Amino acid sequence: MFLIQAAAEVPVVEPGSADGVFSLMWLVIALPLAGAAVLLLGGRATDKWGHLLGTAMPVGSFVLSVAMFFALLGRGEEERQVGQHLYDWIQVGGLDVGMDLLVDPLTIVFLLLITGVGSLIHVYSIGYMEHDPRRRRFFGYLNLFVAAMLLLVMAENYLGLFLGWEGVGLASYLLIGFWQHKPSAAKAAKKAFVINRVGDMGMVTAIFLAFVTFGTTSFSGISAVAGEASESTMTALGVLLLVGACGKSAQVPLQAWLLDAMEGPTPVSALIHAATMVTAGVYLVVRSNFVFERAPDAQTAVVVVAVVTLLWGAVIGCAKDDIKKALAGSTMSQIGYMMLGAGLGTAGYAFAIFHLLTHGFFKANMFLGAGSVMHGMNDDVDMRHYGALNKMMPVTFLTFAMGYLAIIGFPGFSGFWSKDKIIEVAIADNLLVGACALVGAGVTGFYMTRLMLMTFFSSKRWERDVHPHESPKVMTFPLVVLAALSVLGGVLLLGSWIVHWLEPVTGPEEHHELPVPAIVITLIVVLVVAAGVALAFLLYQKREVPRTAPTDVSFVTTAARNDLYGDAINDGVVVRPGQRLVAGLFAFDRAGADGSFMGGGAAVKAIGGQLRKVQTGYVRSYALSVLVGVLIVAAALLAVNV
């Protein structure tokens, strides 16, 4: 199968060998992991310089990743996979799993995204968390997260991937609930942790099924023999992997944790919920292409989930007044586009990863921009209290505007190239799916323009004690870099470079037949987006924006404000039935299981209680009992003799 080389064909380099930079690939993970260990175990002695160490570690990983990228770039297409065996990890019966790493074209783009954008977010956090007394611990958690995410994308087998998967879950729990003195933050962290464990059950079951079916958890090992499994087995495996992906990537029906996760510090939102963690599900589906290519029904399930989610998140984004939650709804929708591309198979894998990269640039830019706005507005997140900030915060405004133009797909900006290609492939595959993706693009234009107008334009609606001001340079520098990437990210499509680069993993580009010329579809997408922008302009620039949200709104608006009742659905479908089931099992346990085991003891206790009554403690009573007993025995003997 062309999708990944067989295990015997992947060259393996030993740590510390003379095989160039690839012998140091383990350091990419080890650097941030060491930073986390020092910062979390070093105590207060590291407070003064901990943030500098925490920032230096992902920067070091980024340098190594860049070096490996150029080393791969200098190789032929069939030689762009390098493995590294660190040690034997699990050897039990027929299960033999090594701690093995893999660097290939798919891995390297994730390494550059995680370490590059991650490093910028670390720099930004130096200023954003400057006055937080637990800043050193925050950087320790950031390093732990980066290390876990790097292991997730570098692992050569599903068990190694799952180790990083769970590490990411732990680190996200710690970061979302970092301000644990806030009950809402602690609750959001628990909610994210629990919902992700539901998805993880799908992942665990998928790994079990893969081992039972193929006798290995290695990507290359499974790919080499995947054709021997039945379609039903591959479908089950694909659906279980999709369940895991839904949890990490906040796809319906496991999406309810994402908006609550905005309770964490803003750099957390940028790192975890824009550029890395929520993209793990997309990575899983694309990495497992050798499964989904043999499971058409599982691919269809991916497409259905993606379409529902991209519309779900877009509708939510239209009604949120919290700037971070509006961006979170947008993230959910954009991840839906990526999953849609991944679900469309070889025609869409490369474009899913392309949009993942561009989204990492412009969404991290906008989340950090939102944090900059909050920094200048006394941490107020309500956009109804903003307005007219374009002149007060010029750098934040200009950089945020670059991200805005990218996400709505303004011609020439990165999102124009990546999202439009997914829509194009979707239309070629299925007109209904393509139409839904097109509608999502129009809604994106509406809610992002709404956010832009309410924040930087319209009328001034500041609180009396608020004095907007620009953020320090340590915070604006990452914004400038990310803004530039938001504009220039589309160059990855020149000459179909990103498509050809990923071919060793995703296979040759599949040419698709369009019902109309591609330029016509591009014009239609631009017009639909323009309609969404114009509608937002009429509602939020031409009209006065009230400082408080109106209560006399439509059912759709109310539903969107309540996250389309995602929590209520979970409560009715899962939580309450689960509570009733547990209550019933508890009652059965008490009445049935406990009753059967404890009934005998209770009977003996009751008999003992009755017998205890004859033990009075008086000698005369015992003497009388003896006399009565003697008389009874004597009478019995006389009766026998007679």
Secondary structure, DSSP 8 states (H G I E B T S, - for coil): -TTS--GGGS-B--TTSSSGGGGGHHHHHHHHHHHHHHHHHSGGGGTTTHHHHHHHHHHHHHHHHHHHHHHHHTS-GGG--EEEEEEEEEEETTEEEEEEEEE-HHHHHHHHHHHHHHHHHHHHHHHHTTT-TTHHHHHHHHHHHHHHHHHHHHBSBHHHHHHHHHHHHHHHHHHHTSSTTSHHHHHHHHHHHHHHHHHHHHHHHHHHHHHHHHS--BHHHHHHHGGGS-HHHHHHHHHHHHHHHHHHTT-TTS-THHHHGGGS-HHHHHIIIIISGGGHHHHHHHHTHHHHTT-HHHHHHHHHHHHHHHHHHHHHHTT--BHHHHHHHHHHHHHHHHHHHHHTGGGTHHHHHHHHHHHHHHHHHHHHHHHHHHHHTTT--BGGG----TTTSHHHHHHHHHHHHHHHT-TTSHHHHHHHHHHHHHHHH-HHHHHHHHHHHHHHHHHHHHHHHHHHSS-----TT-------HHHHHHHHHHHHHHHHGGGGGGGGHHHHHHHHHH-S------SS-HHHHHHHHHHHHHHHHHHHHHHHTSS---SS--SS--HHHHHHHTGGGHHHHHIIIIIHHHHHHHHHHHHHIIIIIHHHHHHHHHHHHHHHHHHHTT----HHHHHHHHHHHHHHHHHHHHHHH-
